[in-house]
Amino acid sequence: MTGVVVIGAGLSGLAAACALAKRGVPVRLVAEGLGGMALSQGTVDLWGHDPAPVARPLERIAAAPQGHPYRAIGAHNVRSGVELLLDLLGEGFLEGDIETNTLLPTALGALRPTALYPPSMAAGAPSDGARWALVGFDRVRDFYPRLAAGNLNRTQLPGGGFVHASAHMLDLPDHPLLGGADASAMTVARVFDQPGYAQMVARAIAPLVKGHDAVGLPAVLGATGRDAWATLTRELGKPVFEVSLPPPSLPGHRLGQALTSRARELGVRVALGARVTRFTAEAGRVIAVHAAAAGAPRPYRADEFVYCPGGFESGALTMDSRHGIVERLFGLPLTGLAPVDELITADYGARQKVFEVGVRVDDEMRPVDPAGEPVYANLRVAGSLLGGAIRWAEKSGEGLALGSAWAAVEAIGRSAA
C-alpha cells in the first residue's frame, strides 16, 4: 500500500490517521483547519439521550434502529475506537466507564450523561446530599453560578435525592495577561498556568467554600495540563471539579491538541490550511484529491481515502437558497432528504430532521447509493457526515466518530490483505 489520505482533523480524522500510522501505513492528513473538537465538551459521549437519559450506552448502541449509523458501525467498533483513543492519550487523560454513563453538570445547571471525561471533571458526579460550592470568575463569560446552582438544586437525581449547591462570585487576582474586563477561556487558562497564580486563587476561594464537600469552577483551569486543577484541589483540601462551558470549550481544545501532537509523533504528515476543493476518479476509485494552493491546486494521491469533513457545521453539507442540500466535495448521495417543511418545522423544541441528513455507508464505511452500492470502492466516510443521527441531541458524537474511524481503518486493512 502506497498510503492513505485522511481528510479532516476532527476526532474521527485524527483517530483514523493515528490508527493507520500505528499499523505502519503512510498517512497524509489534509484539513482546512484544526477540526471541531473545540466545539465539544472534551468528553466522550457514546449515547446519552434516547430521549430519556441512557444508563448503558453500549447496550443502546447494539440495539440501534434501522437507518441509524450505529447499525453499520456496530458496538464492537465503538468499543475498539474508544480503546484506541485511550491508548493514544495515555493513562490519566480520561477516566470513566464506557459501559455506564456518568452524569456531570453543565454551566446551565443541567446534568448531562457521558461515558468518559477528564479527571478534572470527575468530582462533579452528583450524589444525594452532596454540598457543592459553585464559584464563578468575574472575567469569565458563560458561567453564572446562581443560574447553575438554582437549576441543580431543582434537579432530582436518577436514584432520588438532590445535590445542594451554593453560588459565589470571585474577582480574579489581577495579572497582566488578563487584559480587559472580559477574557476568553484560553486567556484565563494561560494565566492559571503562570507560577503561583492557582495558589492565589485558592486563597481567595477558601473562605467562600467552608462547609462544602466539593468546589465547582468554570473549565478554565490551565491551557494544556492538569497542574492548576491539582494545585487548587491540594490547596483547598477538598475535591475541585471543572464545569463545562458553552463552546468554544477548553477541555475540547486540550483533547484536540493532544491528538494532533500524537498524530505527528506517530509520523502522520499533517497539512493544515489545505481546503480540498476537487477530486479525480477512475473506474469507480478515487485517484487523488486536490487542495487549494498558491499557483495551482495541489494533488494528494493515495490508494485509500478516509473522508471526515464534518457536517453542516463545517460546510461539508450545504443548503442553497432553494433548500437543496448537497455534500460539497464528492457530491455523495444523501439520506434523510425531504421537503423543507418536513426537515425544518416551526416547533423549536421538535426533533429537526434536517440534522439527520447525511451520507449512508455500508459496514466497510463506504458511501452507498440508493441501491446500496458503493459509490467509490476506496473511499471511506467517518464522523459527523454520517446520516441518520442527531449527534448533539443523542449525545452520541464521539462514539460515532471513533467507531466509524475504527471501522474504516479495519476495512482498509482487510482490503490491503
Summary of the structure (lengths in Angstrom):
residues: 417
radius of gyration: 22.3
end to end distance: 9.7
largest distance: 71.4
contacts: 1463
relative contact order: 0.19
helix: 34%
strand: 23%
